[in-house]
Every structure is written in C-alpha cells, then in structure tokens.
C-alpha cells in the first residue's frame, strides 16, 4: 500500500489468512512500474508439469486481450505458468494488445521452462491504454529465480482500487489423502455477475482432470462470483482460473460423481464464496455488507435475477447507505426485475423482522427495530415473491459518495 492508498474498508477481515504452500506452485511478485511506482504490480506463478487448469471468463463483448489468449489455450487443459499484472487491463488496445500478451507468454515460458501456450495471462487496470509489455517481460527471469509461497504478496500484486489483499484456504480429503486449496482474488469496483472487474486464482495439490475441474469451477463460480454485485457493471477482464498440480498423491479421480470428490467440491465452493464475499466487502466506498435472499420464485435463476434487481437498485443501495428503512424501494425493485412475482403474496423481512406480508405492511409495523438493524455493518434482506420454490442469495454493498470519489479520480 502506498501513502496515497485508500483507507482499508471497514468491512475487511482482521488480517490476511494463513494459506498453505501448495506443492507444485511457486509464487513471486515485484514492482515493475506498470502504472505507478511504489506498489507491487506483477505476479508470476510457476506450475508443476502436468498441472491441469479450468477457467471462467467475462461475457463482455469488449473482452480484453488476455481473455482471448486464455480462451484460446484453455482446451489444452494443462498449464505451466500464470502471469498477472495490475495497473493496465490491456483492453481495447487492438493488435498491439494481442501482441503484448503473446510477448509476455513467450517470456514467461522461457523463464518457467514450458511452452507459451501453457502460460495464462491476466491483466487488470485502466482500459484503452496501450501496455508496455517490456516492463513485465524483463522482470520475469528474476521472478522465476526467487519463487516461494508468499500468498499475501501475490494477492497485493494483483490489486487495483482494492483496499486489502484477499485470500482463502481450505483442506479436503480425497481417498484418505488430505489435499489443500488456496485462492487469492482482487476486485472492488465494476463488479457484477458475468463476472466482475475481478480476478480469482485458485490452486490445489489435488489431481483433478481438466474436464472435471472445469465443471466444478463453473458450478462454484455460479454460486459465488456470479452472485455478487457492487455497481452492476461488468468488466472487460473478469477471470477465474483453477490449477490442480496433482502433487497430493491421492487415488485417481475419473468421474465428477465420485463419492470421494464430495468434500473437495464443498471446499472449492467455500473458497470461491469466501473470496467473492471479500470482494463485496471491499466494494468501492462500501460501508455495509448486504445479503439478499429471495424465495418463492419460479426457479433458482429467477430468484437470483430478482435478488440482483434489488441489489443493483441505486435507490435501495443509497437507502442502505443512509440507514433509511425504506422498504418500498425493495417492492419497486422486485417489480422491475421482469420475473414472476405475486404482488398480493409478497413478503419482506429486514434483519429478521417482518415488514410486509400478503402484499401489505404488517399490522402494527414498528420501524424502530428495522432502523436499528440498518445502522449496523451487516444488513439482511429477505423477500418471498409467492409464486414457486426457487430460492437464491446474492450479496452486495451500499452505495456511498465515496464510490463517486474513487471512480472520478481513478485515472488521475
């Protein structure tokens, strides 16, 4: 963090967690001056030979150059290295941007003794500015010589407007063998499903075939990174990658439905959800963490869409920031979602306190305890739309004036 860095979010965890070294993963980071001086901005991860990989990327139609590169090599199913830089997203940079990614991949391949089509690239920062790939390529040989397991340093190297590094770890059992999962992420603004201006990297010493890892990662992302929003804007650069080195030495995994994978799938879900929620807690200018559960929808997809309509409403978000128990704005957001809802069965609770039921305010409603809940850091909203069994939870934060300040000053 530099002297000019923003204050740490009031919703941040007390400290960066302890993450285990993952056999087959070596990490190193440095300051390369991609955009600013005084901050680490390049991360190199060298991966053991045979490491499998899975990935989920932004659905933006203006995706950045590294997204195109990663998508092109993902079908190979294996990885040898990962290079990440902050400070420049290398998005909307034309042929020069594509050439820069290839140059970085070739340099990383030489430093990590693999081929360029096994090097994954992720970039985050300003859109539309040409990147000087040389700033990154010239530090890679040195990074490859001093690999370690500094997860906190790795997490800091990928930050942009983040106020704190984000990490999470879990263990699981596959065939009687303990396996480790460790993940880092960045994200603070331009956060909305599909996925966000976020990067997430998950590493495990488990031996998981690429096709099975892809299915598990996609399902985990759907329940985590695709269920958060800060400001409804989808980035050009969203990337979540999972790497499995196979170093743990457990019995071979052949099918997704194997009983021995249940614990691993749960642990992967927990890592993704923890990282996703940390991103929301670091939402630009955020002062409150908001969980919105929608029940009674036609299906899970409809429930999530209704939840996101509430979570993305500027009126709802500013009411939360102002600690105003204006539940009528929730009613409005449900109605605009485009999903089925029975107005005359609609029920709302805030902080576990019933506010509305059967399409009207509850008899004798007392706003005082709801207003007290709104003064806290953790806000809970529950809505039942009364048409089916679909249920989903999404997570967001409030919208404060600080969000405007951060984004108005982002490039300058």
C-alpha positions as CSV (number, residue, x, y, z in Angstrom):
1,X,0.0,0.0,0.0
2,X,1.3,3.4,-0.8
3,X,1.0,6.6,1.2
4,X,-1.9,7.7,-1.1
5,X,-3.7,4.4,-0.9
6,X,-7.3,4.5,0.4
7,X,-8.2,3.5,4.0
8,X,-8.9,-0.1,4.5
9,X,-12.6,-1.0,4.1
10,X,-14.4,-1.1,7.4
11,X,-15.8,-4.4,6.3
12,X,-12.4,-6.0,5.8
13,X,-11.3,-9.1,7.7
14,X,-8.9,-8.5,10.6
15,X,-5.9,-9.9,8.8
16,X,-4.9,-11.8,5.7
17,X,-5.4,-15.6,6.4
18,X,-2.8,-18.2,6.7
19,X,-2.6,-20.0,3.4
20,X,-0.5,-23.2,3.0
21,X,2.2,-23.8,0.5
22,X,0.8,-25.8,-2.4
23,X,3.1,-28.5,-3.8
24,X,3.8,-27.7,-7.4
25,X,3.1,-24.0,-7.1
26,X,5.9,-21.3,-6.8
27,X,5.0,-17.6,-6.4
28,X,6.9,-14.4,-6.8
29,X,5.9,-10.8,-7.2
30,X,7.6,-7.5,-7.8
31,X,7.2,-3.8,-8.6
32,X,7.6,-3.3,-12.4
33,X,6.2,0.2,-12.7
34,X,3.3,-0.9,-15.0
35,X,1.4,2.3,-14.0
36,X,2.6,3.5,-10.6
37,X,5.7,3.4,-8.6
38,X,5.9,2.1,-5.0
39,X,3.5,-0.8,-5.5
40,X,3.9,-4.4,-6.5
41,X,2.2,-5.0,-9.8
42,X,3.4,-8.2,-11.3
43,X,2.8,-11.8,-10.1
44,X,4.4,-14.9,-11.5
45,X,3.2,-18.4,-10.6
46,X,5.2,-21.3,-11.9
47,X,3.2,-24.6,-12.0
48,X,4.5,-28.2,-11.9
49,X,4.5,-30.1,-15.2
50,X,1.1,-31.8,-15.7
51,X,-0.9,-29.2,-13.8
52,X,-4.5,-29.2,-15.1
53,X,-6.4,-26.0,-15.5
54,X,-10.0,-24.7,-15.7
55,X,-11.3,-21.2,-16.3
56,X,-14.3,-19.0,-16.4
57,X,-14.2,-15.6,-18.1
58,X,-16.2,-12.4,-18.6
59,X,-19.1,-12.4,-21.0
60,X,-18.3,-8.9,-22.1
61,X,-18.4,-8.3,-25.8
62,X,-15.4,-6.0,-25.4
63,X,-13.3,-8.5,-23.6
64,X,-9.6,-7.7,-23.1
65,X,-6.7,-9.2,-25.0
66,X,-5.6,-11.7,-22.2
67,X,-9.2,-13.1,-22.2
68,X,-8.9,-14.0,-25.8
69,X,-5.5,-15.6,-25.2
70,X,-6.7,-17.7,-22.2
71,X,-9.8,-18.9,-24.0
72,X,-7.6,-20.0,-27.0
73,X,-5.3,-22.2,-24.9
74,X,-7.8,-23.5,-22.3
75,X,-8.8,-26.5,-24.4
76,X,-5.3,-27.9,-24.0
77,X,-6.2,-28.5,-20.3
78,X,-2.8,-28.0,-18.8
79,X,-0.7,-25.1,-17.6
80,X,2.9,-24.3,-16.8
81,X,2.7,-20.7,-15.6
82,X,0.5,-17.7,-14.7
83,X,1.4,-14.1,-15.2
84,X,-0.8,-11.3,-13.7
85,X,-0.3,-7.6,-13.8
86,X,-2.2,-4.7,-12.3
87,X,-2.3,-1.1,-13.5
88,X,-3.3,-1.8,-17.1
89,X,-6.1,-4.0,-18.3
90,X,-4.8,-4.3,-21.9
91,X,-8.4,-3.9,-23.0
92,X,-9.5,-2.1,-26.2
93,X,-5.9,-2.0,-27.4
94,X,-6.2,-3.7,-30.7
95,X,-3.4,-5.8,-32.3
96,X,-0.8,-4.1,-30.1
97,X,-2.6,-5.6,-27.1
98,X,-2.7,-9.1,-28.5
99,X,0.9,-8.9,-29.4
100,X,1.8,-7.8,-25.9
101,X,0.0,-10.8,-24.4
102,X,1.9,-13.1,-26.7
103,X,5.2,-11.4,-25.9
104,X,4.5,-11.9,-22.2
105,X,3.6,-15.6,-22.7
106,X,6.8,-16.3,-24.6
107,X,8.9,-14.6,-22.0
108,X,7.2,-16.4,-19.1
109,X,7.6,-19.7,-21.0
110,X,11.3,-19.2,-21.3
111,X,11.6,-18.3,-17.6
112,X,9.5,-21.3,-16.5
113,X,10.7,-23.9,-18.9
114,X,7.3,-24.5,-20.6
115,X,5.7,-23.5,-23.9
116,X,3.9,-20.3,-24.5
117,X,0.5,-22.0,-25.0
118,X,0.8,-23.2,-21.4
119,X,1.1,-19.7,-20.0
120,X,-2.0,-18.0,-18.7
121,X,-2.2,-14.2,-18.6
122,X,-4.5,-11.9,-16.6
123,X,-4.4,-8.2,-16.6
124,X,-6.4,-5.5,-14.7
125,X,-6.4,-1.8,-14.5
126,X,-7.2,1.1,-16.9
127,X,-9.0,0.3,-20.2
128,X,-7.9,1.7,-23.5
129,X,-4.3,2.5,-22.8
130,X,-1.5,0.6,-24.7
131,X,0.6,-1.5,-22.4
132,X,4.4,-1.6,-22.4
133,X,4.9,-5.4,-22.3
134,X,8.7,-4.9,-21.8
135,X,8.1,-3.6,-18.2
136,X,6.7,-7.0,-17.4
137,X,8.8,-9.4,-19.6
138,X,12.1,-8.0,-18.2
139,X,11.2,-8.9,-14.6
140,X,10.1,-12.5,-15.3
141,X,13.5,-14.1,-15.3
142,X,14.3,-12.7,-11.8
143,X,10.9,-13.7,-10.5
144,X,11.4,-17.3,-11.7
145,X,14.6,-17.4,-9.7
146,X,13.0,-16.5,-6.4
147,X,9.8,-18.5,-6.2
148,X,8.2,-19.1,-2.9
149,X,4.8,-19.2,-1.2
150,X,4.1,-15.6,-0.2
151,X,0.4,-15.5,-0.7
152,X,-0.1,-12.1,0.8
153,X,2.4,-10.6,-1.6
154,X,0.8,-12.4,-4.5
155,X,-2.6,-11.0,-3.5
156,X,-1.3,-7.5,-3.2
157,X,0.4,-7.6,-6.6
158,X,-3.0,-8.0,-8.4
159,X,-4.8,-5.2,-6.5
160,X,-6.1,-2.0,-8.2
161,X,-8.6,0.0,-6.1
162,X,-8.7,-2.8,-3.6
163,X,-8.0,-1.7,0.0
164,X,-6.8,-5.0,1.2
165,X,-5.5,-8.3,-0.2
166,X,-7.9,-11.2,-0.4
167,X,-7.1,-14.9,0.3
168,X,-8.8,-18.1,1.5
169,X,-7.8,-21.7,2.1
170,X,-9.5,-25.0,2.8
171,X,-8.5,-28.6,3.1
172,X,-10.4,-31.7,1.9
173,X,-10.0,-35.4,1.8
174,X,-9.8,-37.5,-1.4
175,X,-9.4,-41.2,-1.0
176,X,-8.0,-40.8,2.5
177,X,-5.4,-38.2,1.4
178,X,-5.5,-34.6,2.6
179,X,-5.5,-32.1,-0.2
180,X,-5.0,-28.3,0.1
181,X,-6.8,-25.5,-1.8
182,X,-5.6,-21.9,-1.7
183,X,-7.0,-18.9,-3.5
184,X,-6.5,-15.2,-4.0
185,X,-8.7,-12.6,-5.7
186,X,-8.9,-8.9,-6.4
187,X,-11.9,-6.8,-7.0
188,X,-13.5,-3.6,-5.7
189,X,-15.5,-1.8,-8.4
190,X,-17.0,-2.6,-11.8
191,X,-18.4,-5.7,-10.0
192,X,-21.4,-7.5,-11.4
193,X,-22.2,-11.1,-12.4
194,X,-20.5,-12.5,-15.6
195,X,-18.3,-11.8,-13.6
196,X,-16.9,-8.5,-12.4
197,X,-13.7,-6.4,-12.7
198,X,-12.2,-9.2,-10.7
199,X,-9.5,-11.8,-10.9
200,X,-9.6,-15.0,-8.9
201,X,-6.9,-17.7,-8.9
202,X,-7.3,-21.0,-7.1
203,X,-4.6,-23.6,-6.6
204,X,-4.8,-27.1,-5.3
205,X,-2.4,-30.1,-5.0
206,X,-5.3,-32.4,-5.9
207,X,-5.1,-34.4,-9.1
208,X,-8.3,-33.4,-11.0
209,X,-8.7,-34.0,-14.7
210,X,-9.3,-30.7,-16.5
211,X,-12.8,-31.5,-17.7
212,X,-14.0,-32.4,-14.2
213,X,-12.2,-29.3,-12.7
214,X,-14.0,-27.1,-15.3
215,X,-17.4,-28.4,-14.3
216,X,-16.7,-28.0,-10.6
217,X,-15.3,-24.5,-11.1
218,X,-18.2,-23.3,-13.2
219,X,-20.7,-24.5,-10.7
220,X,-18.8,-22.9,-7.8
221,X,-18.5,-19.6,-9.7
222,X,-22.2,-19.6,-10.4
223,X,-23.0,-19.7,-6.7
224,X,-20.3,-17.2,-5.7
225,X,-18.7,-14.8,-8.1
226,X,-21.8,-14.7,-10.3
227,X,-24.0,-14.0,-7.2
228,X,-22.3,-10.7,-6.2
229,X,-22.6,-7.2,-7.3
230,X,-21.2,-3.8,-6.3
231,X,-22.3,-1.5,-9.0
232,X,-24.0,-3.6,-11.8
233,X,-21.1,-3.0,-14.3
234,X,-19.5,-6.0,-16.0
235,X,-15.7,-5.7,-16.7
236,X,-13.7,-6.5,-19.8
237,X,-11.3,-8.5,-17.8
238,X,-13.1,-11.0,-15.4
239,X,-11.1,-14.2,-15.0
240,X,-11.3,-17.1,-12.5
241,X,-8.7,-19.8,-13.1
242,X,-8.2,-23.0,-11.1
243,X,-5.0,-25.0,-11.2
244,X,-4.6,-28.6,-9.9
245,X,-0.9,-29.8,-9.7
246,X,-1.7,-33.4,-8.8
247,X,1.1,-33.4,-6.2
248,X,-1.0,-34.7,-3.3
249,X,-0.8,-38.3,-4.4
250,X,-4.4,-39.5,-3.9
251,X,-6.2,-42.1,-5.9
252,X,-7.1,-41.2,-9.5
253,X,-10.3,-39.3,-10.0
254,X,-12.2,-40.5,-13.0
255,X,-15.7,-39.1,-12.7
256,X,-17.4,-36.0,-11.3
257,X,-19.9,-38.0,-9.3
258,X,-17.3,-40.0,-7.3
259,X,-18.1,-40.0,-3.6
260,X,-14.5,-39.1,-2.8
261,X,-14.9,-35.8,-4.5
262,X,-17.8,-34.5,-2.4
263,X,-15.5,-33.0,0.3
264,X,-13.3,-31.3,-2.4
265,X,-16.3,-29.8,-4.1
266,X,-17.6,-28.4,-0.8
267,X,-14.1,-26.9,-0.1
268,X,-13.9,-25.4,-3.5
269,X,-17.3,-23.8,-3.1
270,X,-16.3,-22.4,0.3
271,X,-13.1,-20.9,-1.2
272,X,-15.0,-19.3,-4.1
273,X,-17.7,-17.9,-1.8
274,X,-15.3,-16.5,0.7
275,X,-13.3,-14.7,-1.9
276,X,-16.5,-13.4,-3.6
277,X,-17.8,-12.0,-0.4
278,X,-14.5,-10.4,0.4
279,X,-14.7,-8.6,-3.0
280,X,-18.1,-7.2,-1.9
281,X,-16.8,-6.2,1.5
282,X,-14.1,-4.2,-0.4
283,X,-16.7,-2.6,-2.7
284,X,-15.6,0.9,-3.6
285,X,-16.7,3.2,-0.8
286,X,-18.7,0.4,0.9
287,X,-19.7,0.8,4.5
288,X,-22.3,-2.1,4.7
289,X,-22.3,-5.7,3.6
290,X,-25.8,-6.8,2.3
291,X,-27.1,-10.3,2.0
292,X,-30.4,-10.5,0.0
293,X,-32.3,-13.8,-0.1
294,X,-35.2,-14.3,-2.4
295,X,-37.6,-17.2,-2.0
296,X,-40.9,-18.2,-3.6
297,X,-39.6,-17.6,-7.2
298,X,-40.3,-19.7,-10.2
299,X,-36.8,-21.2,-10.0
300,X,-33.3,-20.5,-8.8
301,X,-32.4,-18.4,-11.8
302,X,-35.5,-16.2,-11.4
303,X,-34.7,-15.8,-7.7
304,X,-31.2,-14.7,-8.4
305,X,-32.4,-12.2,-11.0
306,X,-34.9,-10.7,-8.6
307,X,-32.1,-10.6,-5.9
308,X,-29.8,-8.8,-8.3
309,X,-32.5,-6.3,-9.3
310,X,-32.8,-5.4,-5.6
311,X,-29.0,-5.4,-5.1
312,X,-28.3,-3.2,-8.1
313,X,-31.0,-0.6,-7.4
314,X,-29.3,2.7,-6.7
315,X,-32.4,3.7,-4.7
316,X,-32.1,0.6,-2.5
317,X,-28.3,0.9,-2.2
318,X,-28.4,4.6,-1.2
319,X,-31.2,4.0,1.3
320,X,-29.0,1.4,2.9
321,X,-26.1,3.8,2.9
322,X,-28.3,6.4,4.6
323,X,-29.6,3.8,7.1
324,X,-33.1,4.5,5.9
325,X,-35.6,1.6,6.4
326,X,-37.4,2.5,3.1
327,X,-38.7,-1.0,2.3
328,X,-40.9,0.4,-0.5
329,X,-37.8,0.6,-2.7
330,X,-37.5,-3.2,-2.3
331,X,-41.0,-3.6,-3.6
332,X,-40.1,-1.3,-6.5
333,X,-37.0,-3.4,-7.4
334,X,-38.9,-6.7,-7.3
335,X,-41.5,-5.3,-9.7
336,X,-38.9,-4.1,-12.2
337,X,-37.0,-7.4,-12.3
338,X,-39.1,-8.8,-15.1
339,X,-39.5,-12.1,-13.2
340,X,-42.8,-13.5,-12.0
341,X,-44.0,-12.2,-8.6
342,X,-47.4,-12.2,-6.9
343,X,-47.9,-8.7,-5.6
344,X,-50.6,-9.8,-3.2
345,X,-48.4,-12.5,-1.6
346,X,-45.2,-10.5,-1.4
347,X,-43.5,-10.7,1.9
348,X,-40.4,-8.8,3.1
349,X,-38.3,-9.0,6.2
350,X,-35.2,-6.9,7.1
351,X,-32.9,-8.1,9.8
352,X,-35.3,-11.0,10.5
353,X,-38.1,-8.5,11.3
354,X,-41.3,-8.9,9.3
355,X,-42.0,-5.7,7.4
356,X,-44.6,-6.8,4.8
357,X,-46.7,-9.9,4.2
358,X,-49.6,-10.8,2.0
359,X,-48.9,-7.8,-0.2
360,X,-49.2,-5.2,2.5
361,X,-47.3,-3.7,5.5
362,X,-47.7,-6.0,8.6
363,X,-50.3,-4.8,11.1
364,X,-48.8,-2.7,13.8
365,X,-45.5,-2.4,12.0
366,X,-42.8,-0.7,14.1
367,X,-40.0,0.8,12.1
368,X,-37.7,1.3,15.1
369,X,-36.1,-2.2,15.3
370,X,-35.6,-2.2,11.5
371,X,-34.0,1.2,11.6
372,X,-31.7,-0.1,14.3
373,X,-30.7,-3.0,12.1
374,X,-29.9,-0.6,9.2
375,X,-27.4,1.1,11.4
376,X,-25.2,-2.0,11.6
377,X,-22.5,-3.2,9.2
378,X,-24.2,-6.4,8.2
379,X,-27.7,-6.0,6.5
380,X,-30.0,-8.9,5.8
381,X,-33.0,-8.6,3.5
382,X,-35.4,-11.4,2.8
383,X,-38.1,-11.4,0.1
384,X,-40.7,-14.0,-0.8
385,X,-42.4,-13.4,-4.1
386,X,-45.0,-16.1,-3.7
387,X,-45.0,-18.0,-7.0
388,X,-42.8,-21.1,-6.6
389,X,-40.0,-22.8,-4.8
390,X,-37.0,-21.1,-6.3
391,X,-34.5,-19.6,-3.8
392,X,-31.2,-17.8,-4.1
393,X,-29.0,-15.4,-2.1
394,X,-26.9,-12.6,-3.6
395,X,-24.5,-10.3,-1.9
396,X,-23.9,-6.6,-2.4
397,X,-22.8,-3.4,-0.6
398,X,-24.3,0.0,-0.1
399,X,-23.6,3.0,-2.5
400,X,-21.9,5.9,-0.8
401,X,-20.4,9.2,-2.1
402,X,-17.0,7.7,-1.7
403,X,-17.8,5.5,-4.7
404,X,-18.1,8.6,-6.8
405,X,-14.8,10.0,-5.5
406,X,-12.9,6.8,-6.2
407,X,-14.1,6.5,-9.8
408,X,-13.8,10.1,-10.6
409,X,-10.2,10.1,-9.5
410,X,-9.3,6.6,-10.8
411,X,-7.1,7.6,-13.8
412,X,-5.8,10.9,-12.3
